[in-house]
Amino acid sequence: MGVKVNNNAYGTLSASINSSVTSISLTSGHGARFPAASVASGDYFYATLIDTSNNFEIVKVTDRTADTLTVVRGRDGTTARAYVAGSRIELRITAALLGDLPNRQLQTTD
């Protein structure tokens, strides 16, 4: 239970969203590229929305069902904004992600 990651997960929005939308639809099949997330399990991940002008917003994804992401907007010091269909969403390293990772002592085998 907690923050999840995948290598190089990315997708595109299948429909435009405004700054208050909390459910984001991805292009068919793109949801599977991202980690599992659900309110019931407590698993979540952070993703970054990017438009063609390189404006970005970090969202906290609290649920992923197929190609639909349920999100908390404007995380990690960013502001919620509108995005058009075709805008990218990517799993990137963010300060929030690093802050939420569990602390672990390195072993000599690391």
N, CA and C of each residue as an Amber inpcrd file, in Angstrom:
protein
   330
   0.8390000  -1.1690000   0.0000000   0.0000000   0.0000000   0.0000000
   0.8860000   1.2330000   0.0000000   0.6340000   2.1550000  -0.9290000
   1.4110000   3.3780000  -0.9970000   1.6940000   3.7890000  -2.4250000
   2.7290000   4.5970000  -2.5750000   3.0600000   5.1470000  -3.8900000
   3.6200000   4.0530000  -4.8030000   3.2060000   4.0760000  -6.0750000
   3.6130000   3.0820000  -7.0690000   4.3260000   3.7620000  -8.2290000
   5.1860000   3.0190000  -8.9140000   5.9000000   3.5450000 -10.0840000
   5.9790000   2.4670000 -11.1610000   6.1580000   2.8970000 -12.3830000
   6.4620000   2.0600000 -13.5480000   7.5280000   2.7950000 -14.3360000
   8.3480000   2.0750000 -15.0740000   9.3230000   2.7190000 -15.9370000
   8.6590000   3.2880000 -17.1800000   8.9300000   4.5530000 -17.4680000
   8.5790000   5.1940000 -18.7340000   7.1080000   5.1110000 -19.1210000
   6.1970000   5.1470000 -18.1550000   4.7660000   5.1210000 -18.4750000
   4.3540000   6.4510000 -19.0860000   3.5790000   6.3940000 -20.1620000
   3.0750000   7.6050000 -20.8120000   1.7890000   7.2720000 -21.5530000
   1.0320000   8.2870000 -21.8540000  -0.1950000   8.1110000 -22.6120000
  -0.6720000   9.4540000 -23.1180000  -1.8170000   9.4420000 -23.7940000
  -2.4160000  10.6790000 -24.2820000  -3.8770000  10.7340000 -23.8570000
  -4.3700000  11.9470000 -23.6730000  -5.7590000  12.1490000 -23.2990000
  -6.6530000  11.8870000 -24.5140000  -7.7220000  11.1200000 -24.3050000
  -8.6540000  10.8450000 -25.4080000  -9.6900000  11.9480000 -25.5540000
  -9.8200000  12.7930000 -24.5260000 -10.7800000  13.9000000 -24.5630000
 -10.1900000  15.0840000 -23.8180000 -10.6340000  16.2710000 -24.1720000
 -10.1800000  17.4830000 -23.4830000 -10.7140000  17.4980000 -22.0510000
  -9.9900000  18.1770000 -21.1690000 -10.4320000  18.3470000 -19.7840000
 -10.2950000  19.8140000 -19.4000000 -11.1350000  20.2540000 -18.4570000
 -10.9890000  21.6040000 -17.9100000 -10.2420000  21.5100000 -16.5850000
 -10.0830000  22.6210000 -15.9010000  -9.2540000  22.6390000 -14.6940000
  -9.9110000  22.0000000 -13.4720000 -11.1930000  21.6450000 -13.5580000
 -11.8480000  21.0440000 -12.3950000 -12.1710000  19.5630000 -12.5570000
 -11.9020000  18.9960000 -13.7300000 -12.1700000  17.5760000 -13.9920000
 -11.2910000  16.7060000 -13.0980000 -11.8730000  15.6570000 -12.5170000
 -11.0930000  14.7340000 -11.6870000 -11.0570000  13.3180000 -12.2620000
 -11.6270000  13.1370000 -13.4490000 -11.5990000  11.8470000 -14.1260000
 -11.0400000  12.0770000 -15.5250000  -9.9060000  11.4550000 -15.8150000
  -9.2070000  11.6640000 -17.0890000  -9.2730000  10.3800000 -17.9120000
  -9.7740000  10.5080000 -19.1300000  -9.8490000   9.3650000 -20.0530000
  -8.6330000   9.3750000 -20.9680000  -7.9690000   8.2260000 -21.0280000
  -6.7890000   8.0750000 -21.8790000  -7.1590000   7.3660000 -23.1740000
  -6.3040000   7.5010000 -24.1700000  -6.4620000   6.7780000 -25.4170000
  -6.5060000   5.2820000 -25.1150000  -7.3240000   4.5630000 -25.8470000
  -7.5270000   3.1380000 -25.6040000  -6.2090000   2.3720000 -25.4780000
  -6.0840000   1.6200000 -24.3890000  -4.8990000   0.8040000 -24.1330000
  -3.7920000   1.5040000 -23.3750000  -3.8380000   2.8210000 -23.2610000
  -2.7610000   3.5560000 -22.5920000  -2.7930000   3.4090000 -21.0710000
  -3.9450000   3.1420000 -20.4940000  -4.0290000   2.9890000 -19.0460000
  -3.1660000   1.8570000 -18.5160000  -3.0480000   0.7880000 -19.2940000
  -2.2640000  -0.3810000 -18.8700000  -0.7820000  -0.0750000 -18.7270000
  -0.3230000   1.0400000 -19.2610000   1.0860000   1.4180000 -19.1520000
   1.4200000   1.9520000 -17.7540000   0.3940000   2.3160000 -17.0070000
   0.5830000   2.9380000 -15.6950000   0.3870000   1.9230000 -14.5750000
   0.9130000   2.2190000 -13.3760000   0.7410000   1.2980000 -12.2530000
  -0.7210000   1.1550000 -11.8450000  -1.0060000   0.0970000 -11.1200000
  -2.3360000  -0.0660000 -10.5250000  -2.4930000   0.9630000  -9.4120000
  -3.7020000   1.4540000  -9.2510000  -4.0060000   2.4030000  -8.1870000
  -5.4680000   2.2270000  -7.8110000  -5.7540000   2.2900000  -6.5150000
  -7.1550000   2.2380000  -6.0850000  -7.2770000   2.7930000  -4.6800000
  -8.3820000   3.4470000  -4.4340000  -8.6530000   3.9960000  -3.1040000
  -8.7080000   2.8620000  -2.0930000  -9.3250000   1.7300000  -2.4670000
  -9.4850000   0.6030000  -1.5470000  -8.1410000   0.0610000  -1.0570000
  -7.1500000  -0.0160000  -1.9470000  -5.8440000  -0.5690000  -1.5720000
  -4.9220000   0.4920000  -0.9750000  -5.2340000   1.7670000  -1.2330000
  -4.3530000   2.8430000  -0.7810000  -3.1850000   3.0790000  -1.7180000
  -3.1600000   2.3710000  -2.8630000  -2.0920000   2.5600000  -3.8460000
  -2.4060000   3.7630000  -4.7260000  -1.3970000   4.5360000  -5.0590000
  -1.5500000   5.7270000  -5.8890000  -0.2400000   5.9970000  -6.6110000
  -0.2650000   6.9210000  -7.5510000   0.9630000   7.3640000  -8.2020000
   0.7970000   8.8070000  -8.6480000   1.9080000   9.4490000  -8.9510000
   1.9010000  10.8200000  -9.4580000   2.1560000  10.7790000 -10.9520000
   1.4570000  11.6460000 -11.6860000   1.6520000  11.7450000 -13.1280000
   1.7040000  13.2200000 -13.5030000   2.3160000  13.5000000 -14.6330000
   2.4600000  14.8700000 -15.1040000   1.7200000  15.0290000 -16.4280000
   0.7930000  15.9830000 -16.4590000   0.1050000  16.3690000 -17.6900000
   0.9450000  17.4210000 -18.3900000   1.0820000  17.3340000 -19.7210000
   1.8920000  18.2820000 -20.4880000   1.1280000  18.6530000 -21.7530000
   1.0340000  19.9730000 -22.0390000   0.3940000  20.3820000 -23.2870000
   1.4570000  20.6980000 -24.3450000   1.0230000  21.0990000 -25.5300000
   1.9600000  21.3340000 -26.6310000   2.8480000  22.5540000 -26.4190000
   2.4910000  23.4230000 -25.4540000   3.3240000  24.5860000 -25.1210000
   4.2470000  24.2970000 -23.9430000   4.3050000  23.0330000 -23.5360000
   5.1130000  22.5650000 -22.3970000   4.6550000  23.1170000 -21.0590000
   3.3800000  23.5350000 -20.9570000   2.7990000  23.8080000 -19.6510000
   2.5560000  22.4560000 -19.0050000   2.7150000  22.3780000 -17.7040000
   2.5310000  21.0810000 -17.0570000   1.8160000  21.2180000 -15.7210000
   1.2950000  20.0980000 -15.2930000   0.5970000  19.9920000 -14.0100000
   0.8410000  18.5930000 -13.4600000   1.1420000  18.5180000 -12.1830000
   1.3070000  17.2240000 -11.5290000  -0.0210000  16.8580000 -10.8800000
  -0.4520000  15.6240000 -11.0940000  -1.6790000  15.1180000 -10.4970000
  -1.3470000  13.8730000  -9.6650000  -2.1550000  13.6370000  -8.6510000
  -2.0490000  12.4080000  -7.8610000  -3.1570000  11.4880000  -8.3430000
  -2.7850000  10.3320000  -8.8730000  -3.7580000   9.3660000  -9.3920000
  -4.1260000   8.4100000  -8.2590000  -5.3850000   8.4720000  -7.8560000
  -5.8550000   7.6630000  -6.7310000  -6.5910000   6.4070000  -7.1700000
  -6.9270000   6.3330000  -8.4650000  -7.6000000   5.1530000  -8.9900000
  -7.3360000   5.0500000 -10.4880000  -7.0690000   3.8340000 -10.9400000
  -6.9480000   3.5710000 -12.3820000  -7.8260000   2.3900000 -12.7090000
  -8.8160000   2.6270000 -13.5680000  -9.6900000   1.5700000 -14.0500000
  -9.5960000   1.5720000 -15.5670000  -8.9520000   0.5730000 -16.1090000
  -8.7000000   0.4780000 -17.5600000  -8.0190000   1.7640000 -18.0340000
  -8.6900000   2.5560000 -18.8590000  -8.0770000   3.7680000 -19.4140000
  -8.6000000   5.0470000 -18.7630000  -9.1500000   4.9340000 -17.5680000
  -9.6620000   6.0990000 -16.8470000  -8.9000000   6.2830000 -15.5440000
  -8.3890000   7.4940000 -15.3480000  -7.6420000   7.8340000 -14.1360000
  -8.4680000   8.7930000 -13.2860000  -8.5970000   8.4930000 -12.0000000
  -9.2080000   9.4200000 -11.0550000  -8.0650000  10.1630000 -10.3940000
  -8.1130000  11.5030000 -10.4210000  -6.9580000  12.2920000  -9.9980000
  -7.3310000  13.3910000  -9.0090000  -6.3210000  13.8020000  -8.2480000
  -6.3670000  15.0220000  -7.4440000  -5.5010000  16.0050000  -8.2150000
  -6.0690000  17.1350000  -8.5810000  -5.4030000  18.0830000  -9.4750000
  -4.4390000  19.0090000  -8.7430000  -3.4970000  19.5800000  -9.4940000
  -2.6080000  20.6250000  -9.0060000  -1.7730000  20.2560000  -7.8000000
  -1.1040000  19.1360000  -7.8390000  -0.2570000  18.6780000  -6.7370000
   1.1460000  19.2260000  -6.8900000   1.8930000  19.1270000  -5.8240000
   3.3350000  19.4180000  -5.8090000   3.6610000  20.8250000  -6.3250000
   2.8280000  21.8000000  -5.9250000   3.0870000  23.1940000  -6.2710000
   2.6410000  23.6110000  -7.6610000   1.9100000  22.7420000  -8.3780000
   1.4220000  23.1070000  -9.7100000  -0.0400000  23.5350000  -9.6230000
  -0.5390000  24.1160000 -10.6960000  -1.9120000  24.6190000 -10.7500000
  -2.7030000  23.8380000 -11.7840000  -3.9370000  23.4870000 -11.4350000
  -4.8180000  22.7990000 -12.3830000  -5.1120000  23.7150000 -13.5600000
  -5.1320000  23.1380000 -14.7530000  -5.3930000  23.9060000 -15.9730000
  -6.1300000  23.0200000 -16.9670000  -6.5670000  23.5700000 -18.0670000
  -7.2510000  22.8130000 -19.1120000  -6.2220000  22.1650000 -20.0390000
  -6.5690000  20.9910000 -20.5610000  -5.7310000  20.2740000 -21.5330000
  -6.6250000  19.7540000 -22.6430000  -6.1270000  19.7930000 -23.8700000
  -6.9010000  19.3200000 -25.0180000  -6.6340000  17.8350000 -25.2520000
  -7.5470000  17.2040000 -25.9780000  -7.3540000  15.8100000 -26.3640000
  -6.0080000  15.6860000 -27.0790000  -5.2920000  14.6250000 -26.8060000
  -3.9760000  14.4140000 -27.4020000  -2.8350000  14.8980000 -26.5330000
  -3.1400000  15.6730000 -25.4770000  -2.0790000  16.0920000 -24.5460000
  -1.4930000  14.8580000 -23.8890000  -0.2340000  14.9580000 -23.5020000
   0.4520000  13.8090000 -22.9000000   0.2740000  13.7640000 -21.3910000
   0.3400000  12.5670000 -20.8620000   0.4310000  12.3380000 -19.4250000
   1.5510000  11.3330000 -19.2430000   2.4720000  11.6280000 -18.3180000
   3.6670000  10.7960000 -18.1460000   3.9300000  10.5430000 -16.6690000
   4.5210000   9.4090000 -16.3910000   4.9970000   9.1090000 -15.0510000
   6.4320000   9.6220000 -14.9760000   6.6290000  10.6730000 -14.1910000
   7.9490000  11.2920000 -14.0460000   8.3470000  11.2960000 -12.5840000
   9.6210000  11.4750000 -12.3400000  10.0860000  11.6480000 -10.9630000
   9.6860000  13.0530000 -10.5240000   9.0040000  13.1420000  -9.3890000
   8.5920000  14.4260000  -8.8270000   9.0350000  14.4920000  -7.3730000
   9.0600000  15.6910000  -6.8250000   9.4060000  15.8510000  -5.4100000
   8.4100000  15.1000000  -4.5300000   7.1360000  15.1440000  -4.8900000
   6.1150000  14.4420000  -4.1040000   6.3730000  12.9360000  -4.0970000
   6.7250000  12.3860000  -5.2530000   7.0310000  10.9540000  -5.3410000
   8.1980000  10.6050000  -4.4250000   9.2780000  11.3600000  -4.5310000
  10.4540000  11.0620000  -3.7120000  10.1580000  11.2120000  -2.2300000
   9.3400000  12.1880000  -1.8820000   8.9700000  12.3850000  -0.4860000
   8.1050000  11.2720000   0.0650000   7.3290000  10.6170000  -0.8110000
   6.4270000   9.5490000  -0.3690000   7.0620000   8.1630000  -0.3720000
   8.2390000   8.0250000  -0.9790000   8.8990000   6.7170000  -0.9830000
   9.3270000   6.3480000   0.4340000   9.1920000   5.0730000   0.7770000
   9.6240000   4.6760000   2.1200000  11.1310000   4.7980000   2.2750000
  11.5640000   5.1820000   3.4480000  12.9960000   5.2340000   3.7310000
  13.5040000   3.8140000   3.9140000  14.6670000   3.5400000   3.3740000
  15.2400000   2.2100000   3.4950000  16.7400000   2.3550000   3.5850000
  17.3200000   1.5910000   4.4720000  18.7650000   1.6270000   4.6220000
  19.4110000   0.7900000   3.5270000  20.4390000   1.3480000   2.8860000
  21.1440000   0.5940000   1.8620000  21.9350000  -0.5490000   2.4940000
  21.9290000  -1.6660000   1.8130000  22.6800000  -2.8370000   2.2450000
  23.9570000  -2.9110000   1.4180000  24.9230000  -3.6670000   1.8770000
  26.1700000  -3.7980000   1.1300000  25.9420000  -4.4320000  -0.2290000
  24.8550000  -5.2110000  -0.3970000  24.5590000  -5.8390000  -1.6890000
  23.9130000  -4.8640000  -2.6610000  23.5030000  -3.6660000  -2.1850000
  22.9150000  -2.6450000  -3.0670000  24.0170000  -2.0260000  -3.8590000
